[in-house]
């Protein structure tokens, strides 16, 4: 008999969770103004809102916490993290920050000004938010295949090189401060970017004299897909692939709450000393001194250890197989999802799931609310709410993909939990024809509205 696949870890500590009643959930989500961010954690049975900061740290990470050096300047924990970042990414210079959006804030304060153009592959919400807050513009250059959820393409996160070059031709060099490559590409469904595509981006960047920065929250998951899907790298280790990936970048931002499996932390990596030195002023201003940024010494220790664990093949195999385990159940039942399955989440195609809801009524948010009511499963909308309004016209932006993301925390849930999630979504799918009305906005913020928006049922 062939030995079945088994997780690459065993459970040492557990946390109790409570199943609620449907009546309770209907009342809770109404009081939360139909915004799942407003729910209390104890009102949620299985929490797939995000994989950011929600993973379970290992025994070695908890041990590293106890060795944290809390010196204000020059802590040994800083140098431990510096060595780990250099070893894994190859970047010699780095600045610690408290999380990924803080890294973006420091980097974009350094490089981005009003009127600038920042091309990339489906910039995520905080990235676009930081760009538009500075009255600059994000230009999506993702390949068209990414927007066809049933199409089987191995690297739907790729940048369309023709689209990118058209942008670089159109605008003067001084107006394009950087190209952003997001690995994996969250907004298009946690989809990977190939090394071949990174090389193409690097070639264009060199041709036009533009630096390249990677949004690297899930770089290790991206490397895993490269190993499985890109022939040239099938015999390379994950860390060898990671070094190859970052060799095509001038720098990186990192939300370490994803692939480094910590609850808080981030950093910016730099290849060039001048970029590092220019950013230090903003890091001191916004985060803290350059040898701790927004992090305690114990958190830097846990992050350093997490970078090594997060780039282990067997850990990644376990993690990504669990995502696929959920995706296969949904797809086998006929539920439309982004395919191939992403690295950190399953993305449900809400337009095809709820065809009777008009786009003006926030299709994906409606589906996410129905899933919560059905089973206490909290997911997140990656659609019109997240896309925000056009900063110039203030009209809703309707993205090509209207998705509900089921983001799976690392080393937290078992496959039994995935079975429960699948059953809850299947139940909603079976009654989808009865869901004919969506939601309307009652109150919203001018930017990044999806975090605090208030809605009501139509």
JOFENBEL-V474002 format. One record per backbone hydrogen bond with DSSP energy under -0.5 kcal/mol. NH is the residue of the N-H (numbers start at 1). CO is the residue of the C=O. Records with the same first field share a line. If there is no record, write none. Layout:
BEGIN
NH = CO / CO
END
This chain:
BEGIN
25 = 21
26 = 22
27 = 23
28 = 24
29 = 25
30 = 26
31 = 27
32 = 28
33 = 30
34 = 29
35 = 32
36 = 34
38 = 35
39 = 36
43 = 40
44 = 41
45 = 376
46 = 376
48 = 46 / 378
53 = 51 / 257
56 = 410
57 = 55
62 = 58
63 = 59
64 = 60
65 = 61
66 = 62 / 63
67 = 63 / 64
68 = 65
70 = 68
78 = 75
79 = 75
80 = 76
81 = 77
82 = 78
83 = 79
84 = 80
85 = 81
86 = 82
87 = 83
88 = 84
89 = 85
90 = 85 / 86
91 = 85
93 = 270
95 = 268
96 = 290
97 = 266
103 = 99
104 = 100
105 = 101
106 = 102
107 = 103
108 = 104
109 = 105
110 = 106
111 = 107
112 = 108
115 = 135
116 = 113
117 = 175
118 = 137
119 = 117
120 = 139
121 = 180
122 = 120
128 = 124
129 = 125
130 = 126
131 = 127
132 = 128
133 = 129
134 = 130 / 131
135 = 132
136 = 131
137 = 116
139 = 118
140 = 138
141 = 120 / 139
143 = 158
146 = 143
147 = 144
148 = 145
149 = 147
151 = 148
153 = 151
156 = 153
157 = 192
158 = 155
160 = 141
161 = 159
164 = 160
165 = 161
166 = 162
167 = 163
168 = 164
169 = 165
170 = 166
171 = 167
175 = 172
176 = 173
177 = 175
179 = 211
180 = 119
181 = 179 / 213
182 = 180
183 = 181 / 215
185 = 191
186 = 184
187 = 122
189 = 186
190 = 185 / 186
191 = 185
198 = 194
199 = 195
200 = 196
201 = 197
202 = 198
203 = 199
204 = 200
205 = 201
206 = 202
207 = 203
208 = 204
209 = 205
210 = 205
213 = 179
214 = 251
215 = 181
216 = 214 / 253
218 = 183
219 = 216
222 = 218
223 = 219
224 = 220
225 = 221
226 = 222
227 = 223
228 = 224
229 = 225
230 = 226
231 = 229
233 = 230
234 = 231
236 = 233
241 = 237
242 = 238
243 = 239
244 = 240
245 = 241
246 = 242
247 = 243
248 = 245
249 = 246
250 = 212
251 = 212
252 = 269
253 = 214
254 = 267
256 = 254 / 265
257 = 265
258 = 255
259 = 217
261 = 258
262 = 256
265 = 98
266 = 97
267 = 254
268 = 95
269 = 252
270 = 93
271 = 250
272 = 250
276 = 272
277 = 273
278 = 274
279 = 275
280 = 276
281 = 277
283 = 279
284 = 280
285 = 281
286 = 282
287 = 283
288 = 283
292 = 289
293 = 289
295 = 292
300 = 296
301 = 297
302 = 298
303 = 299
304 = 300
305 = 301
306 = 302
307 = 303
308 = 304
309 = 305
310 = 306
311 = 307 / 308
312 = 309
316 = 312
317 = 313
318 = 314
319 = 315
320 = 316
321 = 317
322 = 318
323 = 319
324 = 320
325 = 321
326 = 322
327 = 323
328 = 324
329 = 325
330 = 326
331 = 327
332 = 328
333 = 329
334 = 330 / 331
335 = 330
338 = 347
339 = 149
342 = 345
343 = 190
346 = 406
348 = 346 / 404
349 = 336
350 = 348 / 402
351 = 402
353 = 349
354 = 350
357 = 354
358 = 356
361 = 358
362 = 359
366 = 362
367 = 363
368 = 364
369 = 365
370 = 366
371 = 367
372 = 368
373 = 369
374 = 370
375 = 371
376 = 372
377 = 371
378 = 46 / 376
379 = 377
380 = 405
382 = 403
387 = 383
388 = 384 / 385
390 = 395
394 = 390
397 = 388
398 = 396
399 = 397
402 = 400
403 = 382 / 401
404 = 348
405 = 380 / 403
406 = 346 / 404
407 = 48 / 405
408 = 344 / 406
409 = 407
412 = 409
413 = 409
417 = 414
418 = 414
419 = 415
420 = 416
421 = 417
422 = 418
423 = 419
424 = 420
425 = 421
426 = 422
427 = 423
428 = 424
429 = 425
430 = 426
431 = 427 / 428
432 = 429
434 = 431
435 = 432
436 = 434
439 = 361
440 = 456
442 = 454
443 = 454
451 = 448
452 = 449
453 = 449
454 = 443
455 = 33
456 = 440
458 = 438
END
